[in-house]
Amino acid sequence: MSDGLQAADVVVRYAAAAAPAVDGVDLAVPTGEVVALLGPSGCGKSSLLRAVAGLEPLSGGDVAWDGVSVADVPVHRRGFGLLFQDGQLFAHRDVAGNVAYGLAERRDRVARDARVAELLDLVGLPGTQRRDVGTLSGGERQRVALARALAPRPRLLLLDEPLSALDRALRERLALDLRDVLVATGTTALFVTHDQDEAFAVADRVAVMDAGRLLQVAAPGDLWARPASRRVAQFLGYEAFVDVPGAGDAVAPAVRALVDAARTAGLALLPTGGVLALAAGAFVVARDGHPGGARDVDGVVRVLRSRRGRTEVVVDVDGVGRVSALAPAGWTCTPGERVALRADAAAVAGLSG
Ligand SMILES: Nc1ncnc2c1ncn2[C@@H]1O[C@H](COP(=O)(O)OP(=O)(O)OP(=O)(O)O)[C@@H](O)[C@H]1O
């Protein structure tokens, strides 16, 4: 018997919709694991999460916990916690009142206060018990909502875009804090997001969804290094795709440089017929951009932009297309100029075609 959550061949179909929103998804989340459901808007992530919660009826398949179907168990009896984009705090209760809601120890005041204090410490809001929730910032509200969701020790926590209403910097910090809290409490969780960085920061494994189907489930590092298809690679942010040439093929120098760099780095999956997927940084500006190096490739600069202290250059490279190359901070040039580039296998993945 498998432990934790098992979704088997789950189908969710809305009346009047031509195609099912979830189309035969198999997904297991063993106890203690955090899985992110990642995919573009409208791909069916929330529908799958809601079906697991019991908020959406199954049109097919089954949802089980520890091998026992919960398909006929009502939402509040599944032992699953829920956290949404807007934490939906009770405006008429203070922070402690919100967190204590749903606690089994509710009637034992000492135990209840101790548990509320423990949860508020855990989410980084110690001593805020008496705060009116209307005075909290967006990030603080979500921390309280997380404490409240964890209070009854749910056997599975379902999170639907819990950080997406927050600004970027806060989202990045809270994603890391959220992971720490889930790991510290040993919480099994399914986390819906459309943000690749967030999924990678929070989850042990990432499940990529598209058009109602699961395309790939893998640990973040494996997913990034070995996307199963061009569609997955595109969604993760790979920008360009290059066919791996045959031994005697005449190819553009840039393609040769990429293949050589990938082979030197021991990248698997380079048979003829395979594809190289290039992320930002598959080329870096070499020797301050001055051409002439034996291993250089050149590209024409289209756009120059600064991103968090790094310079990113959008370049057109013969035989490859338009890609983002990286340059040292402060490096500059004029759009239209030719610059020298070096291939970097660290931002290249091999696909089987
Ligand atoms: N209650 C509903 N009735 C009819 N169609 C719905 C309903 N809820 C969702 N859909 C449709 O089902 C599909 C999947 O929606 P869902 O919200 O699950 O996607 P999602 O990946 O979570 O998207 P987002 O990231 O934008 O929230 C979409 O085409 C959506 O329009």
The ligand as an SDF file (V2000), in Angstrom:
LIG
                    3D

 31 33  0  0  0  0  0  0  0  0999 V2000
  -16.2580   26.5920  -12.3790 N   0  0  0  0  0  0  0  0  0  0  0  0
  -15.8590   26.4720  -13.6490 C   0  0  0  0  0  0  0  0  0  0  0  0
  -16.7610   26.3400  -14.6590 N   0  0  0  0  0  0  0  0  0  0  0  0
  -16.3610   26.2220  -15.9400 C   0  0  0  0  0  0  0  0  0  0  0  0
  -15.0610   26.2050  -16.3250 N   0  0  0  0  0  0  0  0  0  0  0  0
  -14.1400   26.3390  -15.3710 C   0  0  0  0  0  0  0  0  0  0  0  0
  -14.4810   26.4840  -13.9870 C   0  0  0  0  0  0  0  0  0  0  0  0
  -13.3180   26.5870  -13.2830 N   0  0  0  0  0  0  0  0  0  0  0  0
  -12.3160   26.5190  -14.1810 C   0  0  0  0  0  0  0  0  0  0  0  0
  -12.7990   26.3690  -15.4310 N   0  0  0  0  0  0  0  0  0  0  0  0
  -11.9940   26.2300  -16.6630 C   0  0  0  0  0  0  0  0  0  0  0  0
  -11.1880   25.0650  -16.5370 O   0  0  0  0  0  0  0  0  0  0  0  0
   -9.8820   25.2870  -17.0680 C   0  0  0  0  0  0  0  0  0  0  0  0
   -8.8520   25.0540  -15.9700 C   0  0  0  0  0  0  0  0  0  0  0  0
   -8.9960   26.0550  -14.9810 O   0  0  0  0  0  0  0  0  0  0  0  0
   -8.1130   26.0790  -13.6500 P   0  0  0  0  0  0  0  0  0  0  0  0
   -8.5560   27.2230  -12.8100 O   0  0  0  0  0  0  0  0  0  0  0  0
   -8.1080   24.7350  -13.0520 O   0  0  0  0  0  0  0  0  0  0  0  0
   -6.6570   26.3780  -14.2540 O   0  0  0  0  0  0  0  0  0  0  0  0
   -5.3680   26.9230  -13.5460 P   0  0  0  0  0  0  0  0  0  0  0  0
   -4.2330   26.2100  -14.1830 O   0  0  0  0  0  0  0  0  0  0  0  0
   -5.4840   26.8200  -12.0780 O   0  0  0  0  0  0  0  0  0  0  0  0
   -5.3580   28.4320  -14.0120 O   0  0  0  0  0  0  0  0  0  0  0  0
   -4.9060   29.7730  -13.2320 P   0  0  0  0  0  0  0  0  0  0  0  0
   -3.4200   29.6380  -13.0120 O   0  0  0  0  0  0  0  0  0  0  0  0
   -5.2320   30.8450  -14.2290 O   0  0  0  0  0  0  0  0  0  0  0  0
   -5.6970   29.8280  -11.9790 O   0  0  0  0  0  0  0  0  0  0  0  0
   -9.8790   26.6950  -17.6090 C   0  0  0  0  0  0  0  0  0  0  0  0
  -10.1550   26.6300  -18.9910 O   0  0  0  0  0  0  0  0  0  0  0  0
  -11.0240   27.3690  -16.8710 C   0  0  0  0  0  0  0  0  0  0  0  0
  -11.5970   28.3890  -17.6520 O   0  0  0  0  0  0  0  0  0  0  0  0
  1  2  1  0
  2  3  1  0
  2  7  2  0
  3  4  2  0
  4  5  1  0
  5  6  2  0
  6  7  1  0
  6 10  1  0
  7  8  1  0
  8  9  2  0
  9 10  1  0
 10 11  1  0
 11 12  1  0
 11 30  1  0
 12 13  1  0
 13 14  1  0
 13 28  1  0
 14 15  1  0
 15 16  1  0
 16 17  2  0
 16 18  1  0
 16 19  1  0
 19 20  1  0
 20 21  2  0
 20 22  1  0
 20 23  1  0
 23 24  1  0
 24 25  2  0
 24 26  1  0
 24 27  1  0
 28 29  1  0
 28 30  1  0
 30 31  1  0
M  END
$$$$
